[in-house]
């Protein structure tokens, strides 16, 4: 591979890359790791605020390791993919308990930590320790696919191997951290997925996709994720201004977060007496005399990576507390903000 790309990229980075980010140039492996975990499956614009909140509340890995789970989940609220948060806590506690709070400084040791894959290990290794590891994300796939005119699908084993090889060959081994950051910034601001800024691009002269009119064709991706459709009705039971909450288990989406009483169906049920009777009477032994009022919202929709959710909220004011909920959590409305919820419930509560 020619060094043309590398030299031009670093020159562009020095002269024209003014993309501000709070973790840019950071050398503390803890903060680099924190930013990388937050940015997994999260846009920079959204992750920025979360990063600053986490650094303020947990400025060291010791602070994070000693925090209560629910406090950390609450701060994470709205970011989604809560498995990242669980892994964050697990790894912080492992590093504090087993490694005296000292972050590993080799790629292999970083890769052995829970929640850290090759991409994150490469990022920490190069940014914190300037080790010669190429960071390969969607931006990198896209830039190299276009620049070299590579039609190999990026979501195949062959494609992953090929682009990792190209990324390493182009890596500036002595300035790995600076090079990796420049390449990701270039993909995010110039060689964008849609409407890339080709007209003023420093790579234009040797970019195969630009010169063969394939900018909107590359990169190639073969697999299309089939989304599972799910239908949720959240029943908000209100008894004397106390609201019923449930804590979700660890086997599904939103693991460990709180929710209202959930009824999942294989379709959107009709708003008829038979449906409510099935829920109120058959599930909860509630009769009409136990209910003061009920109101159902219009459906709201949420797209997750592999799931498409249709969600309704049914507000139910109760005259008596159902026996089936004798050991449930009943929380005053003013205290709800202390509990971590899925984003769709957070959004609903904003108007209540």
GIDA-V870166 format. One record per run of one state. SS is the DSSP state (hx for helix, st for strand, lp for the rest). FROM is the first residue (numbers start at 1). LEN is the number of residues. Records with the same first field share a line. If there is no record, write none. Layout:
SS->FROM-LEN ; FROM-LEN
This chain:
lp->1-3 ; 17-12 ; 40-4 ; 58-3 ; 66-3 ; 77-6 ; 100-7 ; 112-6 ; 130-8 ; 149-8 ; 171-5 ; 190-14 ; 207-1 ; 212-16 ; 240-2 ; 248-10 ; 260-1 ; 266-7 ; 284-4 ; 297-3 ; 304-3 ; 319-4 ; 326-3 ; 339-2 ; 342-1 ; 350-3
hx->4-13 ; 29-11 ; 44-14 ; 61-5 ; 69-8 ; 83-17 ; 107-5 ; 118-12 ; 138-11 ; 157-14 ; 176-14 ; 204-3 ; 208-4 ; 273-11 ; 288-3 ; 323-3 ; 333-6 ; 343-7
st->228-12 ; 242-6 ; 258-2 ; 261-5 ; 291-6 ; 300-4 ; 307-12 ; 329-4 ; 341-1
